[in-house]
Amino acid sequence: MAKDHDLPEPPNPRADWGNATQRFAHEGLIEHCGFDRSSRPTGEKSAVAVWRGTRAAQAGRAA
């Protein structure tokens, strides 16, 4: 999402991205669909969660 929308890094990336992800999941906008390896230079190929938009969110019915 950050890459697709050219978003800047938040002040506290670890906490801020986690908080945003939790909120989006709680609101039914995204769902966890697996794991992958980070492609970010600072990620050192660490494991990252992969999320996708829910069908309700894609249809405009979520939140």
Rosetta constraint file for C-alpha pairs under 8 A:
AtomPair CA 1 CA 5 HARMONIC 6.09 0.50
AtomPair CA 2 CA 6 HARMONIC 5.62 0.50
AtomPair CA 2 CA 7 HARMONIC 4.81 0.50
AtomPair CA 2 CA 8 HARMONIC 7.48 0.50
AtomPair CA 3 CA 7 HARMONIC 6.55 0.50
AtomPair CA 9 CA 13 HARMONIC 6.27 0.50
AtomPair CA 10 CA 16 HARMONIC 6.49 0.50
AtomPair CA 10 CA 17 HARMONIC 7.72 0.50
AtomPair CA 11 CA 16 HARMONIC 7.58 0.50
AtomPair CA 12 CA 16 HARMONIC 5.64 0.50
AtomPair CA 13 CA 17 HARMONIC 5.66 0.50
AtomPair CA 14 CA 18 HARMONIC 6.30 0.50
AtomPair CA 15 CA 19 HARMONIC 6.03 0.50
AtomPair CA 16 CA 20 HARMONIC 6.17 0.50
AtomPair CA 17 CA 21 HARMONIC 6.08 0.50
AtomPair CA 18 CA 22 HARMONIC 6.17 0.50
AtomPair CA 19 CA 23 HARMONIC 6.23 0.50
AtomPair CA 20 CA 24 HARMONIC 6.16 0.50
AtomPair CA 21 CA 25 HARMONIC 6.13 0.50
AtomPair CA 22 CA 26 HARMONIC 6.03 0.50
AtomPair CA 23 CA 27 HARMONIC 6.13 0.50
AtomPair CA 24 CA 28 HARMONIC 6.34 0.50
AtomPair CA 24 CA 29 HARMONIC 5.19 0.50
AtomPair CA 24 CA 30 HARMONIC 5.87 0.50
AtomPair CA 25 CA 29 HARMONIC 5.70 0.50
AtomPair CA 25 CA 30 HARMONIC 4.94 0.50
AtomPair CA 25 CA 31 HARMONIC 5.95 0.50
AtomPair CA 27 CA 62 HARMONIC 6.98 0.50
AtomPair CA 27 CA 63 HARMONIC 5.28 0.50
AtomPair CA 28 CA 54 HARMONIC 6.81 0.50
AtomPair CA 28 CA 56 HARMONIC 7.54 0.50
AtomPair CA 28 CA 57 HARMONIC 7.09 0.50
AtomPair CA 28 CA 62 HARMONIC 5.82 0.50
AtomPair CA 28 CA 63 HARMONIC 6.46 0.50
AtomPair CA 29 CA 53 HARMONIC 5.71 0.50
AtomPair CA 29 CA 54 HARMONIC 5.57 0.50
AtomPair CA 29 CA 56 HARMONIC 7.29 0.50
AtomPair CA 29 CA 57 HARMONIC 5.05 0.50
AtomPair CA 29 CA 62 HARMONIC 6.01 0.50
AtomPair CA 29 CA 63 HARMONIC 7.01 0.50
AtomPair CA 30 CA 51 HARMONIC 6.18 0.50
AtomPair CA 30 CA 52 HARMONIC 5.30 0.50
AtomPair CA 30 CA 53 HARMONIC 4.23 0.50
AtomPair CA 30 CA 54 HARMONIC 5.06 0.50
AtomPair CA 30 CA 57 HARMONIC 7.52 0.50
AtomPair CA 31 CA 51 HARMONIC 5.44 0.50
AtomPair CA 31 CA 52 HARMONIC 5.56 0.50
AtomPair CA 31 CA 53 HARMONIC 6.35 0.50
AtomPair CA 31 CA 54 HARMONIC 6.08 0.50
AtomPair CA 32 CA 49 HARMONIC 7.13 0.50
AtomPair CA 32 CA 50 HARMONIC 6.04 0.50
AtomPair CA 32 CA 51 HARMONIC 4.48 0.50
AtomPair CA 32 CA 52 HARMONIC 6.60 0.50
AtomPair CA 33 CA 49 HARMONIC 7.81 0.50
AtomPair CA 33 CA 50 HARMONIC 5.70 0.50
AtomPair CA 33 CA 51 HARMONIC 5.44 0.50
AtomPair CA 33 CA 52 HARMONIC 6.67 0.50
AtomPair CA 34 CA 49 HARMONIC 6.01 0.50
AtomPair CA 34 CA 50 HARMONIC 5.13 0.50
AtomPair CA 34 CA 51 HARMONIC 7.18 0.50
AtomPair CA 35 CA 47 HARMONIC 6.54 0.50
AtomPair CA 35 CA 48 HARMONIC 5.58 0.50
AtomPair CA 35 CA 49 HARMONIC 4.52 0.50
AtomPair CA 35 CA 50 HARMONIC 5.18 0.50
AtomPair CA 36 CA 47 HARMONIC 5.68 0.50
AtomPair CA 36 CA 48 HARMONIC 5.47 0.50
AtomPair CA 36 CA 49 HARMONIC 6.48 0.50
AtomPair CA 36 CA 50 HARMONIC 6.58 0.50
AtomPair CA 37 CA 45 HARMONIC 5.05 0.50
AtomPair CA 37 CA 46 HARMONIC 5.41 0.50
AtomPair CA 37 CA 47 HARMONIC 4.62 0.50
AtomPair CA 37 CA 48 HARMONIC 5.75 0.50
AtomPair CA 38 CA 43 HARMONIC 5.49 0.50
AtomPair CA 38 CA 44 HARMONIC 6.91 0.50
AtomPair CA 38 CA 45 HARMONIC 4.62 0.50
AtomPair CA 38 CA 46 HARMONIC 5.40 0.50
AtomPair CA 38 CA 47 HARMONIC 6.13 0.50
AtomPair CA 38 CA 48 HARMONIC 5.94 0.50
AtomPair CA 39 CA 43 HARMONIC 6.75 0.50
AtomPair CA 39 CA 44 HARMONIC 7.76 0.50
AtomPair CA 39 CA 45 HARMONIC 6.18 0.50
AtomPair CA 40 CA 44 HARMONIC 7.21 0.50
AtomPair CA 40 CA 45 HARMONIC 7.52 0.50
AtomPair CA 53 CA 57 HARMONIC 6.21 0.50
AtomPair CA 53 CA 58 HARMONIC 6.52 0.50
AtomPair CA 54 CA 58 HARMONIC 6.25 0.50
AtomPair CA 55 CA 59 HARMONIC 6.11 0.50
AtomPair CA 56 CA 60 HARMONIC 6.07 0.50
AtomPair CA 56 CA 61 HARMONIC 4.82 0.50
AtomPair CA 56 CA 62 HARMONIC 5.10 0.50
AtomPair CA 57 CA 61 HARMONIC 5.63 0.50
AtomPair CA 57 CA 62 HARMONIC 4.67 0.50
AtomPair CA 57 CA 63 HARMONIC 7.71 0.50
